[in-house]
Amino acid sequence: MSTSHTSHAHETVVWHQYSIDKKYRAKQKKQHPALIWFTGLSGSGKSTIAGALEIKLAQLGHHTYLLDGDNVRLGLCRDLGFSYHDRCENIRRVGEVAKLMMDSGLIVLSAFVSPFYDERQLVRESMADGEFLEIFVDTPLEVCEARDPKGLYKKVRSGEIKAFTGISSVYEAPKQPDIHLHTDQPVDMLVEQCLAQLRQAGFITLSH
């Protein structure tokens, strides 16, 4: 789409504010809508920890939704590749979907490599203050490659995959993540660490 057409489209589109808003839905669910953003290398354990955290939040009575990188790529972002531009567009779309889910009062968890600092920062800045929590799953490359749950590193080493984060494409680690996880601990301990930080930051309360 050309720039002129895009500009014209934006001039004719106006956000519609409904009577039932985020504040109402959040009060109904008795929770604080938030986006909990897991980032780390492929094989770092992002999806595993995010999934375990969602189970715990659900058991505590919270309303959640987990956005997984592969699931989004198979649907919403199946038209995108892995170029720098496509990676950024992938994360932009995820951020927009997360905002809509948060508008419904949900606590949204996301598990994406999201290798670039700027793209993660754009998502943070698109959220209201106190609604974004970045969790860095800090697992050494050699550990991720040894795990290789999807067989991706093997394909990279054999030349089947050309551009891959951590090897032939850069991963920019968070400078000051809200939560810094080291995966040399059991998953349940990492989840408890996340819950403690979520309570301290006011994302969840002990009342649930």
N, C-alpha and C positions, 0 to 999 in steps of 0.2 A: 504494500500500500504506500502511495506517495506521501510525502510530508504534508502537502496541501490538503489531500483527502483526509489524512489523519487529523489535521488541525480543524477542518470543517466538521468532522464527526464529533470532536470534543465540544464544539460550540453548540451542538444540538442535543447533547446528553447532559442531564441534570440528575444528581443523586436524589433519590426519593426517600424521605425520612418517614417511617411508619410510626404509628402511635405506640406499638409494642417495640421497645428499643432494647439495646444491649443492657442498660441498667436494669430494666424490668426483668429481662430473661435471667440475668445474673442473680438477682434477688430471688427469683423463682427457684433457681437451682442452688441457692445458698452457697455461692462460691465466687471467686474472683477470676474472670476470664484471663487467660494468659497463653503465651506461646513459649513452650519449652523447646529450645533448639539444640539438638545434638549434632555436633560436627566432629569429624575425625576421618582418618584414612579408611579405605575399603578394608573390611576385616578387623577393624578396631574394636568392634563390639557395640556400636551405636544402636543398631536395631534390637539386639538382645537386651541391652540395658533399658532402652526406651520401652520395649514391650513389657519388661518386668515391672518398670515403674508405673506403666498404665494399669497393669493388673492390680497393683497395690493401691493406686488412687481410686480405682473402681471399687475395690473392697472397702475402702474408707468412705464410700458414698459419693464420690465425685463423678461428674459427667465429663467424659473425655473423648478425644479422637486422636488416633495415631496416623500421621502422614508418613508413609515409608517411601524412600527414594525409588525403588524398583516398581512399586505399585503405581506411583505417579507417572513414571516413565512409560508404563504399559497403557496408560489411558490419557490423562490430561496433556501430557507432554510427549506423546509418541511421535510427534512430528519433528522433534528436536534431536540433534546429534550431540557431539561432545566437544565442539569447538568452544572457544572462549565465549563467543556471543551466545551460543546455544545454552551453555552452562549457566550464564547469567540470566537468560530468559527463563530457564527452568526454575531457578530460585525465585525470580520475580513472581512467577505464576503461583508458586507454592506460598509465598508471602501473602498474595492477594486472597487465595483460598483460605488460608489460616485466619485472615482478618474477618472473612465472612463467617467462618465457624466460631470465632470469638464473639462476633456480633450476636450469635445465637446463645451465648453464655457459656460456651465450652472451654475447657482447658485443653489446648491442642499441643500434642507432642510431635516433633518432626525429627526424622533421622536421615540426614543427607550429608554426603561428603562435603558439599559446599566449600570448595577449596580456597576461594578468594575472599580476602578480608573485606573488600569493598562491597561485595554482594551481600555478605552477612550484615554489614553495617547498614546498608540500604533497607533491609528488612527490619532491623532494629528501629531505625529512624521513622519507618512508616507506622510504627505502633505508638500508642499512647504511653506516657511515662509509666514505668512500673508494670508493663505487660509483656516484656520480652526477657527471657532468661537464657543465656548461652551456656551450654555445657560442652566442654572440650574433652572428648574421650581420647586421652593421650596414650596411644599404644605404639611402641617402636615399629618401624617399617619391617624389620626382620621377623617380629612376632606376627604381624599381620600376614606377611608372606608365608610364614610357616603354617598358619591356620588355613589361609586361602579357601574359605568355605564355598566360594562359587567357582573356584578354579581359574580365576581371572589372572592372578599373578603368573601362573603357569603359561597362560596364553600370551601374556606380555613377554615373558622370557623366550618363548618360541617364535615371537614375531607376529603372532596372529592379531594382537592388539597393539596399535602404534602409540597413541597418546593415552597415558595412564597416570593418574595422580599419584605422586610420591616417587615415581620412577622417571618417566619422560615428561611429566607435567607437574608444575609446582603445586605444593600445598602450603598455604600461608596460615600457620597456626594462630589461633586467637591470641591477642596481646594481653588482654585482661579478661579472661572468661569469668562468668559469674560463678561457675562451678568447674573445677579442674579435677577430672577423674583419672586415676592411674589404674589400669586393668590388671595389676598383679594381685588384686584382691578379689574375693568371691563376689558374684553378681549381687547377692542379697545385701552385702555390706555396702556396695556402691549405691544401691537403691536407697538404703537407709541414709546414706550421706546426702543424696539428692533430697529426700523428704525433709531432713533437718534444715537444709538450706531453703527449701520452699516455705517451710513454716517460719523461719527467721525473716524471710523477705516478705511475708504476708500473703503469699500466693495461696496457701491452704491454712486451715486452722485446725486446732485439736478437737473442735466441736464435732467434726465429721467422724 
